[in-house]
Amino acid sequence: MKPRGIRAIPYAVVALLLVVALRYTPELPEHRPAEVLQQGNVSSAQAVPRPWSRTERLNRGETLIGLLKRAGVSDQAAAEVVRAATASAVNTRFLREGMPVDMTADSMGQSPRELVFHLGIDRLLRMKKSANGWEGNEERLPWTTDTVVVGGTIHSNLYQAMDSSAAQYFPAHAKDELAWALADIFDYKVDMSRDLQDGDHFRALVERAVGPEGITKVGKVLAATFSLSGSDMSAIRYESETDSPKYYDATGKSLRAAFLRAPLEFRRISSTFGSRFHPVLGIWRAHKGTDYAASSGTPVRAIGDAVVVRAGWSNGYGNLLELRHRNGYVTRYGHLRGFAKGIHSGARVDIGQTIGFVGQTGLATGAHLHFEVLVGGVQRETRAALKSTGGEPIAHGELAVFEQRREQLLATLSGTAGVVRLAAR
């Protein structure tokens, strides 16, 4: 045999053995062992029920039982929840429309094991199901309180100044609340509807409470200043040892005076004192008073303690009230829709008491209040007639403490606007 043929025999044997091995070797599994193990773990996890939750809201006119049944809670379970909620001092008949209710179950399709009623912005009722039935626990969510300095310049009105300067600290409706709070503090000194001029400015040191979901509340106004046509005016909140907290000016005199500056709370004036074109008579005539534009039915208040000397119809004035005050002043309130309960000739009224309601009776084309001040029987410009120098001074024995508090608050107020740290008293 030739050498080349001898060498070919081993190659042929090896090739034959390789074919046999491939033929009878079992096929490899489609997944590696690690993959099989992972699949086993996933199947095992899927076998464990997954917690399920959802949120429902109370519809208008819907009962709590109706909401629970709509969410798939059985009649018996819904009745048990309501009984437990009532036992937790919650009046389920007066829940607010749109109230969220969070529901949690062990898995989809099962009855809830926990319910959370959002009763308010800082109140929760957490209901849990146990072997003994449903049990409720009311929770209070925390509020954060700080102190903020805000200030702004008047260009059209106090609302505008507040919008442009305090929005980042007092969003949405809170800005209006702060404007109303300032108007109330200076109620005896400033008519916010007509005394403010372009270029006047204000600053206020205010406590602020921020609650869950960013809800903001206006707290106590600790101090405030107004610069009106170059004249500065201050209000310092001081709590006397013998009296409730009050506001005082920089000299220690109470801001409370004999008269309020306006018969309506912070409203827009449609016409100021002076000559004007009468909208009904169509002629120029002296308008010896002030018109306050307001919606029909807006409460009208007495600007000071008084006795009613007239309550009835008076030609162009329509329904008219006249009050006589202790210093001889007489105030008139015209075009009223009607008088408050108990208001009649001879009745006594207190400062700030509701005496009537804005209307458009008599010679009036729209709802507004016509207001006059008479001194010695003569009509006077209301701004000058009601000007006051201040109320009672703070007790002499507390003056030193007041002055220390005043310096602290005014120093803080004059600093940079924003959140501030107020030193302890």
PyMOL commands that set and color helices and strands:
alter all, ss='L'
color gray80, all
select helices_A, chain A and resi 3-24+33-46+64-70+75-87+92-94+158-166+173-185+212-214+315-317+382-385+396-413
alter helices_A, ss='H'
color red, helices_A
select strands_A, chain A and resi 52-57+100-105+114-120+123-130+133-140+144-153+201-210+216-228+231-238+246-248+269-271+274-277+284-287+290-293+299-301+306-313+319-325+330-339+348-349+354-358+368-375+378-380+418-420
alter strands_A, ss='S'
color yellow, strands_A
deselect
rebuild
show_as cartoon
